[in-house]
Amino acid sequence: MVESVVDPKEMEMTETIDLAEQSGKLDRSQRIFRRSNLDKSSHSVIDLDGLPYVGQRINPNEPYCSIYDEVTSTATTTKLKGSEPVIVDYVAVDVKNKKNLQKVSFSFSL
């Protein structure tokens, strides 16, 4: 599940990605936040853990998150929607699942 909230007064956007909700009936441990080691094009914008660097500027249609499927050995990226560039203010992780990170929240400023 991807959830976005925009606060017009602050010009901030918060987005949450929950892999456990996205997976449905699939095993939750099959998909994790991680970037591909094969596709080097996203390495400058996505860290090894599959999340964006704090303080980084992201332009529309650029990737900011990578989700790796351990079964198929493929990674898919989540790209910024909209028409304005954003700055990554913070990345918050939900550490309830100590084995594999399943839920992340991002805060962007416009």
GIJO-V747049 format. One record per backbone hydrogen bond with DSSP energy under -0.5 kcal/mol. NH is the residue of the N-H (numbers start at 1). CO is the residue of the C=O. If there is no record, write none. Layout:
# GIJO-V747049
nh	co
NH	CO
NH	CO
This chain:
# GIJO-V747049
nh	co
3	1
3	16
5	14
7	12
8	6
11	7
12	7
13	108
14	5
15	106
16	3
17	104
18	1
19	17
19	102
20	102
22	18
23	19
24	20
26	23
30	27
31	28
32	68
33	101
34	32
34	66
35	48
40	38
42	39
43	40
45	42
46	42
47	51
50	47
52	64
53	45
55	88
56	53
58	86
61	80
62	59
64	78
65	78
66	50
67	76
68	32
69	74
70	30
70	68
73	69
74	69
76	67
78	65
79	77
80	62
86	58
87	109
88	56
89	87
89	107
90	107
92	105
94	103
95	93
98	96
102	94
103	94
104	17
105	92
106	15
107	90
108	13
109	87
110	11
